[in-house]
């Protein structure tokens, strides 16, 4: 989440985590939604930059979409790891 403040990062993280929770049919609380959303934003921005060579900085909607995609990937990876143990 480049170029936005900490407060907005927490708000976007919570929204992205909540959307990812609904898409992936998961059940988490508010704190986990924030954490998953923020980590998902980091993952999404890394992958977006890796694949396309640019980031979506400056666009809050773009950052939200990237965070949701990253959060869904994070939830999927956690499920894969938990399923193996």
Backbone as CSV, one residue per row, in Angstrom:
resi,resn,N_x,N_y,N_z,CA_x,CA_y,CA_z,C_x,C_y,C_z
1,UNK,0.840,-1.182,0.000,0.000,0.000,0.000,0.880,1.238,0.000
2,UNK,1.412,1.508,-1.133,2.334,2.615,-1.268,1.580,3.939,-1.343
3,UNK,2.117,4.943,-0.698,1.601,6.289,-0.862,0.362,6.627,-0.063
4,UNK,-0.075,5.765,0.854,-1.226,6.097,1.684,-0.788,6.062,3.139
5,UNK,-1.544,6.743,3.998,-1.197,6.807,5.408,-1.549,5.531,6.152
6,UNK,-1.059,5.465,7.380,-1.300,4.277,8.208,-2.782,4.062,8.491
7,UNK,-3.497,5.142,8.779,-4.917,5.012,9.101,-5.689,4.471,7.903
8,UNK,-5.423,5.020,6.730,-6.099,4.546,5.523,-5.678,3.117,5.184
9,UNK,-4.435,2.747,5.476,-3.969,1.379,5.243,-4.743,0.400,6.125
10,UNK,-5.012,0.786,7.360,-5.778,-0.078,8.270,-7.218,-0.209,7.788
11,UNK,-7.816,0.907,7.367,-9.196,0.876,6.870,-9.285,0.016,5.610
12,UNK,-8.383,0.257,4.644,-8.389,-0.550,3.418,-8.087,-2.014,3.718
13,UNK,-7.197,-2.264,4.686,-6.899,-3.640,5.074,-8.117,-4.343,5.638
14,UNK,-8.868,-3.637,6.457,-10.081,-4.225,7.041,-11.116,-4.523,5.963
15,UNK,-11.300,-3.593,5.040,-12.268,-3.798,3.961,-11.825,-4.939,3.049
16,UNK,-10.544,-4.929,2.674,-10.027,-5.984,1.802,-10.099,-7.348,2.488
17,UNK,-9.761,-7.401,3.762,-9.850,-8.659,4.510,-11.274,-9.161,4.610
18,UNK,-12.217,-8.247,4.800,-13.627,-8.620,4.901,-14.134,-9.154,3.567
19,UNK,-13.788,-8.467,2.466,-14.214,-8.924,1.138,-13.603,-10.290,0.834
20,UNK,-12.312,-10.456,1.131,-11.649,-11.743,0.894,-12.278,-12.833,1.755
21,UNK,-12.660,-12.488,2.978,-13.321,-13.442,3.866,-14.622,-13.937,3.239
22,UNK,-15.386,-13.036,2.655,-16.654,-13.412,2.023,-16.423,-14.212,0.747
23,UNK,-15.452,-13.801,-0.066,-15.168,-14.496,-1.325,-14.677,-15.915,-1.063
24,UNK,-13.789,-16.062,-0.081,-13.188,-17.364,0.214,-14.012,-18.182,1.213
25,UNK,-15.149,-17.665,1.625,-16.031,-18.341,2.585,-15.270,-18.765,3.843
26,UNK,-14.587,-17.776,4.410,-13.813,-17.978,5.617,-14.549,-17.314,6.776
27,UNK,-14.098,-17.534,7.991,-14.730,-16.916,9.144,-13.641,-16.371,10.065
28,UNK,-13.417,-15.059,9.986,-12.388,-14.412,10.786,-13.011,-13.203,11.485
29,UNK,-12.325,-12.695,12.468,-12.782,-11.504,13.157,-12.200,-10.246,12.536
30,UNK,-12.523,-9.117,13.128,-12.084,-7.826,12.604,-10.568,-7.705,12.591
31,UNK,-9.903,-8.095,13.674,-8.448,-7.984,13.738,-7.780,-8.850,12.673
32,UNK,-8.253,-10.066,12.487,-7.695,-10.930,11.452,-7.988,-10.383,10.062
33,UNK,-9.157,-9.778,9.865,-9.457,-9.151,8.579,-8.454,-8.049,8.267
34,UNK,-8.131,-7.231,9.259,-7.166,-6.150,9.068,-5.795,-6.724,8.730
35,UNK,-5.368,-7.727,9.491,-4.053,-8.328,9.268,-3.983,-8.993,7.900
36,UNK,-4.998,-9.786,7.566,-5.020,-10.472,6.271,-5.084,-9.457,5.133
37,UNK,-5.847,-8.387,5.308,-5.956,-7.360,4.277,-4.651,-6.631,4.042
38,UNK,-3.944,-6.289,5.109,-2.669,-5.575,4.967,-1.602,-6.495,4.376
39,UNK,-1.504,-7.732,4.874,-0.541,-8.676,4.316,-0.919,-9.000,2.865
40,UNK,-2.217,-9.119,2.612,-2.678,-9.349,1.244,-2.308,-8.212,0.314
41,UNK,-2.344,-6.985,0.820,-1.938,-5.834,0.009,-0.457,-5.912,-0.331
42,UNK,0.340,-6.337,0.625,1.777,-6.496,0.356,2.017,-7.578,-0.690
43,UNK,1.336,-8.699,-0.540,1.475,-9.800,-1.498,0.975,-9.364,-2.879
44,UNK,-0.192,-8.741,-2.913,-0.767,-8.299,-4.180,0.101,-7.276,-4.886
45,UNK,0.620,-6.294,-4.139,1.493,-5.294,-4.749,2.784,-5.917,-5.268
46,UNK,3.343,-6.877,-4.526,4.549,-7.563,-4.977,4.287,-8.312,-6.281
47,UNK,3.197,-9.078,-6.319,2.875,-9.846,-7.523,2.532,-8.934,-8.694
48,UNK,1.784,-7.865,-8.434,1.406,-6.919,-9.479,2.652,-6.280,-10.083
49,UNK,3.584,-5.894,-9.227,4.825,-5.283,-9.699,5.687,-6.313,-10.432
50,UNK,5.702,-7.540,-9.943,6.490,-8.602,-10.558,5.965,-8.955,-11.951
51,UNK,4.651,-9.057,-12.073,4.056,-9.473,-13.336,3.956,-8.348,-14.360
52,UNK,3.615,-7.142,-13.905,3.380,-6.039,-14.831,4.464,-4.976,-14.818
53,UNK,5.327,-5.007,-13.831,6.409,-4.041,-13.763,5.992,-2.659,-13.301
54,UNK,4.810,-2.540,-12.718,4.357,-1.252,-12.196,3.404,-1.490,-11.031
55,UNK,3.108,-0.444,-10.307,2.196,-0.571,-9.171,0.998,0.340,-9.377
56,UNK,0.008,0.190,-8.520,-1.224,0.975,-8.623,-1.232,2.100,-7.596
57,UNK,-0.096,2.681,-7.332,-0.046,3.725,-6.319,-0.848,4.945,-6.768
58,UNK,-1.480,5.572,-5.815,-2.286,6.746,-6.093,-3.754,6.437,-6.283
59,UNK,-4.096,5.216,-6.551,-5.479,4.822,-6.774,-5.961,3.974,-5.600
60,UNK,-6.867,4.515,-4.822,-7.372,3.778,-3.654,-8.169,2.552,-4.100
61,UNK,-8.977,2.696,-5.140,-9.754,1.562,-5.640,-8.812,0.483,-6.179
62,UNK,-7.773,0.901,-6.884,-6.788,-0.061,-7.386,-6.095,-0.791,-6.260
63,UNK,-5.729,-0.057,-5.217,-5.092,-0.682,-4.057,-6.044,-1.659,-3.368
64,UNK,-7.326,-1.305,-3.297,-8.312,-2.188,-2.668,-8.440,-3.490,-3.455
65,UNK,-8.510,-3.395,-4.770,-8.624,-4.591,-5.600,-7.385,-5.464,-5.455
66,UNK,-6.215,-4.844,-5.487,-4.967,-5.590,-5.327,-4.901,-6.243,-3.951
67,UNK,-5.354,-5.533,-2.913,-5.345,-6.089,-1.556,-6.301,-7.264,-1.435
68,UNK,-7.456,-7.184,-2.067,-8.417,-8.292,-2.018,-7.840,-9.519,-2.713
69,UNK,-7.246,-9.325,-3.882,-6.640,-10.454,-4.598,-5.516,-11.068,-3.765
70,UNK,-4.664,-10.225,-3.191,-3.576,-10.723,-2.352,-4.087,-11.434,-1.112
71,UNK,-5.154,-10.910,-0.503,-5.726,-11.546,0.684,-6.336,-12.899,0.338
72,UNK,-6.979,-12.998,-0.824,-7.529,-14.290,-1.254,-6.407,-15.298,-1.475
73,UNK,-5.317,-14.852,-2.072,-4.161,-15.729,-2.267,-3.613,-16.181,-0.915
74,UNK,-3.520,-15.251,0.035,-3.021,-15.581,1.373,-3.914,-16.612,2.057
75,UNK,-5.218,-16.422,2.003,-6.149,-17.381,2.613,-6.008,-18.747,1.945
76,UNK,-5.879,-18.780,0.628,-5.720,-20.029,-0.107,-4.443,-20.755,0.315
77,UNK,-3.332,-20.012,0.437,-2.061,-20.617,0.835,-2.147,-21.169,2.260
78,UNK,-2.766,-20.419,3.156,-2.919,-20.887,4.542,-3.760,-22.160,4.578
79,UNK,-4.812,-22.226,3.788,-5.622,-23.448,3.731,-4.826,-24.624,3.197
80,UNK,-3.987,-24.381,2.195,-3.164,-25.451,1.632,-2.183,-25.981,2.682
81,UNK,-1.563,-25.093,3.440,-0.603,-25.494,4.464,-1.311,-26.221,5.605
82,UNK,-2.428,-25.702,6.044,-3.176,-26.351,7.138,-3.708,-27.701,6.738
83,UNK,-4.070,-27.861,5.475,-4.615,-29.135,5.011,-3.587,-30.241,5.014
84,UNK,-2.330,-29.876,4.919,-1.259,-30.880,4.865,-0.800,-31.315,6.240
85,UNK,-1.116,-30.561,7.287,-0.650,-30.940,8.616,-1.670,-31.734,9.373
